[in-house]
Amino acid sequence: MLGMTKKLLLALDHIEGISKLDVYRQHGGYAVLQKALKATPESLVEEVKKSGLRGRGGAGFPTGMKWSFLAKPEGVPRYLVCNADESEPGTFKDRYLMERIPHLLIEGMIISSFALGANTSYIYVRGEYYYIIKILEKAIEEAYAAGLLGKNILGSGYDLNLYVQPGGGAYICGEETALLESLEGKRGNPRIKPPFPAVAGLWGCPTVVNNVETIAAVVPIIQMGGDEYAKIGIGKSTGTKLISASGHINKPGVYEIELGLPVEEFIYSEQYCGGIRNGKKMKAVVAGGSSVPILPTELILKTAAGEPRLMSYESLGDGGFATGTMLGSGGFIVYDEDTSIVKNLFTFARFYHHESCGQCSPCREGTGWMEKILHKFIDGHATLADIDLLWDVQSKIEGKTICPLGEAAAWPVAAAIRHFRHEFEAYVNNPAAIKQVKHYYRLNKLEVVNS
Amino acid sequence: MVQFSTEAKAIAEKIIRRYPEGKQKSALLPLLHLAQAEFDGWLSVETMDYVAELLSIKPIEVYEVASFYTMFNLQPVGRYLIEICQTSSCWACGAEDIIEYLEGKLQIKVGQTTPDGMFTLKTVECLGSCGTAPMFQIGDKFHENLTLEKVDGILETCKTENKRSRYC
């Protein structure tokens, strides 16, 4: 459906000065907040439920359901915390949204806080995005001055204070309980659940943690109503999704797509990625951030049953991990025919080893072990038995850790071996050649050396 | 004894007020960023003890946090800390070329500081700049879509300015 793109989040991103409050308001900004403050909190939660919105951070959990779990004990404050700790490799959509349209997030935060009955809310931004923190703080200041934050917002009697909290550089703080620990001034060690944050979150109080894009999506949902929003997209993948496209494509960037767009169209149409750069062929795609299984070209374009693969939670997941993957965070990395899958996997393994919080042995030890084994491959010292060892190690992490970082580290390894075992074998069979190659990521050079 | 400037002290007090009474420990990460900006880009034990005192928490509560997060430097760093991303998208777009070039140009290895104390080179994991790879961060600034020529220009600008890249 070329040219039928629905833009709900980035409809205004091209407008000059849209990061400023007056420009945002000139284009209808904060009108939805006005509408929301006249409704009851319960009815707003109901609209979000009806919308079918699913958490845009990566897990895809229904947002309305998460909101409805929030405990409401008498006399205990409740908190809304926005997860802007965007650190999943391949993902940069939240950064784009906050940089371009900070007031959309702030409007979403006020509406969502009102719906949840929170009077203090925090936006936890990864520390490296310091310039984004400055943008948000400036926008929040503008909102206070205009009576959109603080006491008695727009005469409604509702009070809200909103603060930005910087992280310190730790991927694990994207996990919601680690984020809360960090916000409490501690190491980012995920908590054992239950209790879930909805019952005992920030400082032991009921808390909802939502991703930036999720909270921003609340604005169009309240504007059009949950039922209307649910008509956009396909099946249970309702609405639009921001996709961060990177790698060997002609037009890397952040794109808002209607869920259900064919993957092939996303990669090859001029409207989106514009095809593979330098006239190369595509080899593989990581569709939802580094944690999801990598798929070879034939499986990312079509399911095992031969159906066109769509950009949706269900279609990308079709076939399970045997032949499918996940939409995840929408971090879409495309690799051309020259890319070494083994070396790319090494960069992921190094990442997870660096980012493991160290709390659970299978993850702390397993991620280091996997990096070490993969280093043997790219160093030309691996044996065929190392492929099986790598498989064995990854299989012993999944499901044995407090948080999903363990799975996130294991899945990419499993998928690379599952779909590209022959490349691991090539590394074992040509150690001398590997040592001669300066840039491991150019596998065709390796083949040239071989011949 | 280390101490914040009057200006930094005012910022610290404002930060502490963001949290409910008795929850001032939540200000730890923002205060460590502030302290690092105040005291030459790194956190000495003395600095960490000072932050502990400001927040009425034990020094160990500061040490364990400072050592957990990548952004806190527990050793002195150069005036310009170059943090170059090496994860998948950056790697696939040539980050290793940039690292190698920087090592050659600065005559140091990753993890080292130039003898004149100007540059420290550090590799980091994904900084959320995948669509504009390869990239590095200096202070609060992202330098994206790097080429070798661009790197030359950035290093020259640093040398001319010759002042500590500040975060905060």
Interface residues (C-beta under 8 A of the other chain):
Chain A: P77 E86 S87 E88 P89 G90 T91 F92 D94 R95 T120 Y122 R126 G127 E128 Y129 Y130 Y131 K134 Y163 Q165 P166 G167 G168 G169 A170 Y171 S182 L183 E184 G185 K186 R187 G188 W203 S244 A245 S246 G247 H248 P252 G253 V254 V286 S290 G331 I333 Y335 T339 K343 N344 T347 F348 R350 F351 H354 E355 C357 H439 Y441
Chain B: R18 P20 K23 K25 S26 A27 L28 L29 P30 L32 H33 L55 I57 E61 E64 V65 F68 Y69 T70 M71 F72 Q86 T87 S88 S89 W91 A92 C93 E96 D97 V124 E125 C126 L127 G128 S129 C130 G131 T132 A133 Q137 D140 K141 F142 Y167 C168
